Amino acid sequence: MTEQPEPKSVEAGDEYFHVEYADPDEFDSIRTPDWAAHASDSVSQGSEIRMGHHSDSDEWEIQSVLIKKSVGEDKAREQANKIVEKLSS
């Protein structure tokens, strides 16, 4: 099992809390894959997962999880961690 990353920051955007697990500048590309939508929606409806990719690797890593602002910051962090746990297992 992969070790679960810890959030580095939680920032409020217009519609979402961005729970960041890695600096986006660390990656060559970032995508919001459709395949991750089921895992994220099963924990928090309308959430999104952003995955980062390094050009020298086949692996994709969780860069951030976006949680609707309506849940509040503490709940956003909690739900993001549950989503990451689900994807890491």
Buried (B, 14 or more C-beta within 10 A) or exposed (E): EEEBBEBEEBEEEEEBBBBBBBEEEEBEEBBBEEEBBEBBEEBBEBBBBBBBBEEEEEEBBBBBBBBBBEBEBEBBBBBBBBBBEBBEE
